[in-house]
Amino acid sequence: MSTMNPKSFAKLLKLLDLAAVDISHALYVSPSHVSRWKTGSRELKTNSTYYQQLEELFLSVNAQRADRRLEEFLLSD
C-alpha cells in the first residue's frame, strides 16, 4: 500500500501557503493529526479518504489562486 511522502506533503503545504490548521478544518481532523502526516510519524495512505480530500483541497486552492505553482511542483519530479 502506497503512502504520501512526508517531505512532499510539507512542501505542498508551503507551496500553497496552507497551515496545518487550514487542513484540519477542511478535513475535520486535529492540527496535530496533520502535523504527524507532515513529519511522517503517521502515514497518509494514498487510498484513504483523507488523501482524496487533500487532493481535492490542493487542486481547489490552486485553482482559486489561478497560478501554476502546483503544476510546476508536480512536473518537477
C-alpha angles and dihedrals in degrees: 000000000000126000134195115257108248092219091054090047091051091046091052091051091051093043093052093038093239124152126211088252090057090053093043092054093048094048098033094238130121121271088240089059090055090045090056090054088050094051095039095241087120122038121234104210115212092224094055126108089238091058091051091048090049091052090053092046094049092049092046094050091047092050093048090054092046095216136121102236094112094048091048091050093049093048095045096077 
